Structures are given as C-alpha cells and as structure tokens.
Amino acid sequence: QVQLVESGGGLVQAGGSLRLSCAASGSILNIARMGWYRQAPGKQRELVATITSGGSTNHVDSVKGRFTISRDNAKNIMYLQMNSLKPEDTAVYYCNAISRSGRMDYWGKGTLVTVSS
C-alpha cells in the first residue's frame, strides 16, 4: 500500500506562483511513476504532469513552460512548481502513484488551488 498526502494549495492571484507537495509513504519502492492530476469544477479529472522513478518527466501542453514536476527521492516527496498561474488553472490537484506491476493505482485526497483574476 502507498499513502499520498498533498499540501500547498491555496488562493493566489493570476500571474502568481504556488508549489504543491505530495508526501508518499508505505511501499515506496513499488512505485513506478507518480503524477499530478487536476479536476476543475464541472469538468473531468485531467493529467497535468508525470515523473518516473528514473526521473523522466512529462507535462501536458497547457502547463508546459509554467509548471515543473520534480521529486526528492530521499524525502519521498513529489512537487509541482506552478508559475504564471491563470484562472483556468483553478482546480483540485491530486497526487497519483502507479505500481511497477501497473495493477495498483493510488490517489491522494487533493488540494485546492484557486487562481483569482
């Protein structure tokens, strides 16, 4: 089992920055890939960025150049640095982890990011 706890959300003005954190505990060595997803009001959950255990990253086009995913393996924490925030970035942001077998999919409870115009 893997437990994920997000933090760092809040209210920020457009153009501002926030850094989200996701603390992982449990069977950490069994994680192959972690990622950030978000769900805006009335919309489906969507992928934001992923990072593999080897450190390879992927960011969706809408956040490229503004958001950066990273991880501190020593602390078992994943981050999402969000710069130049826009009102359309407003959403609940979720941390996700996938096991090496691909059969286990873990989620945090989410942290709310609100960007005011």
Order of alpha helices (4+ residues) and beta strands (2+ residues): beta-beta-beta-beta-beta-beta-beta-beta-beta-beta-beta
